[in-house]
Amino acid sequence: MFAACKGNLTRVIKVLADGGYTGESFSSGTLSAIGASVEIAKRSELHQFAVIPKRWVVERAFGWLEKCRRLWKNCERKLNTSLNMVVLAFLALLLKRS
């Protein structure tokens, strides 16, 4: 995926990934494809609730997007239209806060 979208990922410095992407092959593949390092955000090993700052940012953003009714179902025909709906949802969120 990184190799296919290389032109759009020129400014990416670090990739934040889930614990399922640990391993040298993913890290070296990301580095060779787009020149970015990989940071893994793991859960706590004790299976107790603990706020992990990097994971919390992603989960909070998904929570904000769930409030947008149009994004509940994937009814767009093209991926670019769906991406623009996500951008518009975040833009509406920012405009409400200002």
C-alpha positions as CSV (number, residue, x, y, z in Angstrom):
1,M,0.0,0.0,0.0
2,F,2.8,2.4,0.8
3,A,4.5,1.7,-2.5
4,A,1.3,2.4,-4.4
5,C,0.6,5.7,-2.6
6,K,4.2,6.8,-2.4
7,G,3.5,10.2,-4.2
8,N,0.9,11.2,-1.6
9,L,3.1,10.2,1.4
10,T,6.1,12.4,0.8
11,R,5.7,14.4,4.1
12,V,5.2,11.3,6.3
13,I,8.0,11.0,8.8
14,K,6.6,8.4,11.3
15,V,3.9,5.7,10.9
16,L,1.9,4.9,14.0
17,A,0.8,1.2,14.0
18,D,-1.0,-1.3,16.1
19,G,0.7,-4.1,18.0
20,G,-0.1,-6.5,15.1
21,Y,2.5,-4.8,12.9
22,T,5.5,-5.6,15.0
23,G,8.4,-7.1,13.2
24,E,11.4,-6.2,11.2
25,S,9.8,-6.9,7.8
26,F,7.1,-4.3,8.2
27,S,9.5,-1.7,9.6
28,S,12.1,-2.2,6.9
29,G,9.4,-2.3,4.2
30,T,8.0,1.0,5.4
31,L,11.5,2.5,5.5
32,S,12.4,1.4,2.0
33,A,9.0,2.3,0.5
34,I,8.4,5.8,1.9
35,G,11.4,6.5,4.1
36,A,9.4,6.7,7.4
37,S,10.1,5.0,10.7
38,V,7.5,2.9,12.4
39,E,6.3,3.4,16.0
40,I,4.2,0.6,17.6
41,A,1.5,1.6,20.2
42,K,1.0,-1.5,22.3
43,R,-1.7,-2.2,24.8
44,S,-0.8,-2.8,28.5
45,E,0.4,-6.4,29.1
46,L,-1.8,-6.7,32.3
47,H,-5.1,-6.4,30.3
48,Q,-6.2,-3.5,32.6
49,F,-7.5,-0.2,31.3
50,A,-4.8,2.3,30.9
51,V,-4.8,5.3,28.6
52,I,-2.1,5.0,26.0
53,P,-1.5,8.5,24.6
54,K,-0.8,7.6,21.0
55,R,-3.6,5.1,20.7
56,W,-6.0,7.5,22.4
57,V,-5.5,10.1,19.7
58,V,-6.6,7.6,17.0
59,E,-9.6,6.3,19.1
60,R,-10.7,9.8,19.8
61,A,-10.6,10.8,16.2
62,F,-12.7,7.7,15.3
63,G,-15.2,8.7,17.9
64,W,-15.6,12.1,16.4
65,L,-16.1,10.6,13.0
66,E,-18.9,8.3,14.3
67,K,-21.0,11.4,15.0
68,C,-21.2,12.2,11.3
69,R,-24.2,10.4,9.9
70,R,-23.0,10.2,6.3
71,L,-19.9,8.2,7.3
72,W,-21.9,5.4,9.1
73,K,-22.3,3.5,5.9
74,N,-20.1,3.4,2.9
75,C,-22.5,4.7,0.3
76,E,-19.9,6.5,-1.9
77,R,-19.0,4.9,-5.2
78,K,-15.5,6.3,-5.4
79,L,-12.8,6.2,-2.7
80,N,-11.8,9.8,-3.4
81,T,-15.4,10.9,-2.5
82,S,-15.3,8.9,0.7
83,L,-12.0,10.5,1.6
84,N,-13.4,14.0,1.0
85,M,-16.4,13.2,3.2
86,V,-14.0,12.4,6.1
87,V,-12.1,15.7,5.4
88,L,-15.4,17.6,5.5
89,A,-16.5,15.9,8.7
90,F,-13.2,17.1,10.4
91,L,-13.7,20.5,8.9
92,A,-17.2,20.8,10.3
93,L,-15.9,19.7,13.7
94,L,-13.2,22.4,13.6
95,L,-15.7,25.1,12.5
96,K,-18.0,24.2,15.4
97,R,-15.1,24.6,17.9
98,S,-14.0,28.0,16.7
